[in-house]
Amino acid sequence: MEMTTGPGTERATWPRSFAAYLLAGIAALMLVGGLAAVLLYLIPPPPLQLAELQPAFQVSSEANLPVGGSRLVNWGDQVILVVRTDEQSYVGLQGTAPSDGCILRWDATSMRVVSPCTYLVYDLHGNVVRGLTTVPLDRYPVFVRDGVVYVARS
């Protein structure tokens, strides 16, 4: 340690070493980390959007849903089958069989909804065509906005 003396003042100079630079770097890093944590805390989070509370659910773009094609979507605890019957027509039906809860499938060749578990067959209106039940499927309104297909609450 060097002591420099001047006219009436004494000043001590410390030699800078690796440890001093390391300590200054750690202190600066902690300061920047603390400021980043405070800023992240102060930035508001995005609004919470629960699928169950939304008025409509996005299914797919029109280009990804061909004529005669279908999509199964999970909207909260509901499963919905969306079918594109022609260029401008869409049908939204309950995606599970009411009698056994089996996931329904779209058969494009017969234009029917079938249950592979109990061999129930439904038409595009959700009515039973063949099977040992009379309980129809729930229907959901389907609409297109800006080239995107949405299903809404019934």
C-alpha positions in Angstrom: 0.0 0.0 0.0 1.3 3.4 -1.0 0.8 6.5 1.0 0.9 9.7 -0.9 1.3 12.8 1.0 0.6 16.2 -0.2 0.7 19.6 1.4 -1.5 18.9 4.4 -3.5 15.9 3.1 -2.9 12.3 3.2 -4.5 9.9 0.7 -4.2 6.1 0.6 -4.3 4.3 -2.8 -5.2 0.7 -2.9 -3.7 -1.4 -5.6 -6.4 -2.9 -7.9 -6.3 -6.6 -8.1 -8.4 -9.4 -9.7 -10.4 -9.8 -6.5 -11.4 -6.2 -6.5 -12.6 -6.4 -10.1 -14.4 -9.6 -9.4 -16.2 -8.1 -6.4 -17.2 -5.0 -8.4 -18.5 -7.3 -11.2 -20.6 -9.4 -8.8 -22.0 -6.3 -7.2 -22.9 -4.8 -10.6 -24.5 -8.1 -11.7 -26.6 -8.3 -8.5 -27.7 -4.7 -9.1 -28.8 -5.4 -12.7 -30.5 -8.6 -11.6 -32.4 -6.8 -8.9 -33.5 -4.0 -11.3 -34.6 -6.7 -13.8 -36.6 -8.5 -11.1 -38.3 -5.2 -10.1 -39.2 -4.3 -13.7 -40.6 -7.8 -14.4 -42.7 -7.6 -11.2 -44.0 -4.2 -12.2 -45.0 -5.2 -15.8 -48.6 -6.3 -15.8 -49.2 -9.9 -16.9 -51.4 -10.6 -20.0 -55.0 -11.0 -19.2 -56.1 -14.5 -18.2 -58.3 -16.1 -20.8 -59.9 -19.4 -19.9 -61.3 -21.4 -22.7 -64.4 -22.3 -20.7 -65.3 -18.6 -20.4 -64.7 -17.5 -24.0 -67.8 -16.9 -26.2 -66.1 -18.6 -29.2 -63.2 -21.0 -29.8 -60.8 -20.9 -32.7 -60.9 -24.2 -34.6 -58.6 -23.8 -37.6 -58.1 -21.7 -40.7 -60.3 -22.4 -43.7 -57.3 -23.5 -45.7 -56.5 -26.2 -43.1 -60.0 -27.6 -43.1 -60.8 -29.1 -46.5 -64.3 -29.8 -47.8 -65.4 -33.1 -46.3 -62.8 -32.8 -43.5 -63.3 -32.5 -39.8 -61.5 -31.4 -36.6 -62.0 -32.4 -33.0 -61.4 -29.6 -30.6 -61.2 -29.6 -26.8 -63.0 -26.6 -25.4 -62.5 -26.8 -21.7 -64.1 -30.1 -20.7 -66.2 -30.4 -23.9 -65.1 -32.2 -27.1 -66.6 -30.7 -30.2 -66.5 -32.2 -33.7 -66.4 -29.5 -36.5 -67.2 -30.7 -40.0 -66.9 -28.8 -43.3 -69.7 -30.1 -45.5 -69.1 -27.8 -48.5 -67.3 -24.6 -49.4 -69.4 -22.4 -47.1 -71.2 -24.8 -44.7 -69.9 -26.0 -41.4 -71.5 -28.1 -38.7 -70.5 -28.3 -35.0 -71.6 -31.3 -33.0 -70.9 -32.9 -29.6 -67.7 -34.8 -30.0 -68.5 -37.6 -27.6 -71.3 -40.1 -27.7 -73.9 -39.3 -25.0 -74.5 -42.9 -24.1 -70.9 -44.1 -23.5 -68.6 -41.0 -23.8 -66.7 -42.5 -26.8 -65.0 -40.0 -29.1 -67.0 -39.7 -32.3 -65.5 -39.9 -35.8 -66.5 -38.2 -39.1 -67.1 -40.6 -42.0 -66.8 -38.5 -45.1 -67.9 -41.2 -47.6 -71.3 -41.7 -45.9 -71.6 -38.1 -44.6 -72.3 -39.5 -41.1 -70.8 -39.3 -37.6 -70.0 -42.7 -36.1 -69.1 -44.0 -32.7 -66.5 -46.7 -33.0 -67.3 -48.1 -29.5 -71.0 -48.9 -29.8 -71.6 -48.5 -33.5 -73.9 -45.5 -33.1 -74.5 -43.5 -36.3 -75.6 -39.9 -36.3 -76.5 -37.6 -39.2 -75.2 -34.0 -39.7 -78.1 -32.6 -37.5 -77.0 -34.8 -34.6 -80.0 -37.2 -34.8 -79.5 -40.9 -34.3 -79.6 -42.9 -37.5 -78.6 -46.3 -36.2 -78.0 -47.6 -32.7 -79.5 -48.4 -29.3 -80.1 -44.8 -28.2 -82.4 -42.0 -28.9 -80.3 -39.2 -27.4 -79.2 -36.7 -30.1 -75.9 -34.9 -30.2 -75.7 -31.3 -29.0 -75.2 -28.8 -31.8 -72.9 -25.8 -31.8 -73.0 -22.8 -34.1 -69.9 -22.5 -36.4 -68.9 -19.3 -38.1 -66.0 -18.0 -40.2 -64.3 -14.6 -39.6 -61.3 -13.4 -41.6 -60.6 -16.9 -42.9 -60.6 -18.5 -39.5 -63.3 -21.1 -38.4 -64.8 -20.6 -34.9 -67.2 -22.6 -32.9 -69.5 -20.8 -30.4 -71.6 -21.8 -27.3 -74.9 -23.3 -28.1 
